[in-house]
Amino acid sequence: MRTGSEPATARSPLRMRLWLSLWGILWTLFGLVAFSLTGRPGWAAACAVVLLLAILDLGVITYRMRQGPHYQPGRDIPPYDPDHGDGPTRPGPGADGRGKSGGRAGPSRRA
C-alpha cells in the first residue's frame, strides 16, 4: 500500500537489475576463470560465491518479471491511493463514547 511519500510514477527497476545481474555474472565468471588459472584459490572462491549470488538474484528477478503487472506495473496501471490515515473511527474520550468523562449522571446539584 502506498503511503503517499513516494512518487506517483515510481516503477520497479527490474529490467535494470536484470542487466546488472547479467553484467555481474559475466565479470565474476571471468574472475573465477582468471584466478583459477593463475593459482589464486581464495580469490577464485570469492568470485564463485559472488557468481552464485548473482545467479540467485537473476532467478528472483525473472520470477518477479513473469508475475506480471502486479510487481512490474506498466504505464497503464495507476498507482495505489495513498493512505490518508482515516481508518475506522474510535469513540471519543470518556466511558460512554459521547465525550463525557463519567462523573455524576443527571443534573448537577448545588449545595
Backbone torsions as a table, in degrees:
resi	resn	phi	psi	omega
1	MET	NA	140.6	179.5
2	ARG	-77.0	146.5	177.4
3	THR	-100.4	-13.4	179.6
4	GLY	97.7	-8.8	-178.9
5	SER	-91.9	-11.9	-179.9
6	GLU	-95.0	160.8	179.9
7	PRO	-63.4	147.0	-178.6
8	ALA	-72.5	-19.5	-178.7
9	THR	-105.7	17.6	-178.2
10	ALA	-67.2	137.7	177.7
11	ARG	-129.7	155.6	179.6
12	SER	-75.1	133.9	-177.1
13	PRO	-86.4	49.0	-176.4
14	LEU	-66.9	-37.0	180.0
15	ARG	-66.7	-38.4	176.9
16	MET	-65.6	-41.8	176.9
17	ARG	-63.7	-34.3	177.6
18	LEU	-61.7	-49.5	-178.7
19	TRP	-67.6	-38.1	176.6
20	LEU	-66.7	-35.7	177.3
21	SER	-67.0	-42.2	176.9
22	LEU	-64.0	-40.3	177.2
23	TRP	-62.1	-42.0	177.5
24	GLY	-65.5	-38.1	177.3
25	ILE	-62.8	-43.5	179.9
26	LEU	-62.4	-46.4	-177.8
27	TRP	-68.8	-40.6	179.2
28	THR	-71.0	-32.9	174.5
29	LEU	-65.0	-43.3	175.6
30	PHE	-60.8	-45.6	179.2
31	GLY	-64.3	-38.8	178.5
32	LEU	-61.1	-47.1	-179.9
33	VAL	-67.0	-45.9	-177.5
34	ALA	-63.8	-45.4	-179.5
35	PHE	-71.0	-30.6	176.1
36	SER	-67.1	-41.0	-179.2
37	LEU	-71.5	-29.6	-178.6
38	THR	-90.5	0.9	175.6
39	GLY	80.1	34.8	177.2
40	ARG	-115.4	83.9	-174.3
41	PRO	-68.2	-30.8	179.5
42	GLY	-65.3	-46.1	178.3
43	TRP	-69.1	-33.7	177.0
44	ALA	-65.7	-39.4	178.2
45	ALA	-66.8	-39.0	177.7
46	ALA	-63.4	-41.9	177.2
47	CYS	-65.4	-35.0	178.7
48	ALA	-65.9	-39.3	178.8
49	VAL	-65.8	-44.8	179.1
50	VAL	-66.1	-35.1	176.9
51	LEU	-63.1	-43.1	177.9
52	LEU	-64.0	-40.0	177.7
53	LEU	-65.1	-39.2	179.4
54	ALA	-67.2	-37.6	177.8
55	ILE	-67.8	-40.2	176.9
56	LEU	-62.8	-43.3	178.2
57	ASP	-63.1	-39.2	177.5
58	LEU	-61.7	-39.2	177.0
59	GLY	-64.0	-42.4	178.7
60	VAL	-64.4	-41.4	-179.2
61	ILE	-63.5	-47.1	-179.3
62	THR	-66.2	-35.3	176.9
63	TYR	-61.4	-45.9	-178.9
64	ARG	-70.3	-34.2	178.4
65	MET	-67.8	-32.8	179.3
66	ARG	-77.7	-12.9	178.6
67	GLN	-74.0	-13.2	173.7
68	GLY	91.3	-158.9	-171.0
69	PRO	-68.6	-9.5	177.6
70	HIS	-65.3	-39.7	179.8
71	TYR	-103.5	-19.3	179.8
72	GLN	-131.9	74.9	-175.9
73	PRO	-69.0	147.6	176.7
74	GLY	-93.1	-174.7	-177.9
75	ARG	-69.6	-20.8	-177.6
76	ASP	-86.1	-3.9	179.5
77	ILE	-102.4	118.9	-177.6
78	PRO	-72.5	155.2	177.4
79	PRO	-72.1	163.8	177.4
80	TYR	-67.2	151.1	174.1
81	ASP	-69.4	141.1	178.6
82	PRO	-69.4	152.8	177.6
83	ASP	-81.1	116.0	-177.9
84	HIS	-90.3	1.4	178.0
85	GLY	76.6	14.1	-179.7
86	ASP	-98.3	59.7	179.9
87	GLY	-72.2	-153.4	-179.4
88	PRO	-63.9	143.7	-178.5
89	THR	-79.6	146.6	178.4
90	ARG	-112.4	153.3	177.4
91	PRO	-64.8	152.6	-179.7
92	GLY	-68.3	-176.5	-180.0
93	PRO	-67.2	147.3	179.0
94	GLY	110.6	167.7	-174.7
95	ALA	-77.5	-32.2	-173.8
96	ASP	-94.2	-3.8	177.0
97	GLY	83.1	1.4	180.0
98	ARG	-105.6	10.4	178.0
99	GLY	93.9	0.2	179.5
100	LYS	-91.8	148.4	-173.8
101	SER	-94.3	12.7	-180.0
102	GLY	104.5	-95.8	174.7
103	GLY	52.5	-156.2	179.5
104	ARG	-85.6	144.2	176.0
105	ALA	-87.4	148.8	177.0
106	GLY	89.4	-174.4	-178.1
107	PRO	-69.2	151.0	179.9
108	SER	-76.1	146.4	179.3
109	ARG	-112.5	136.5	177.5
110	ARG	-101.7	145.4	179.8
111	ALA	-94.0	NA	NA
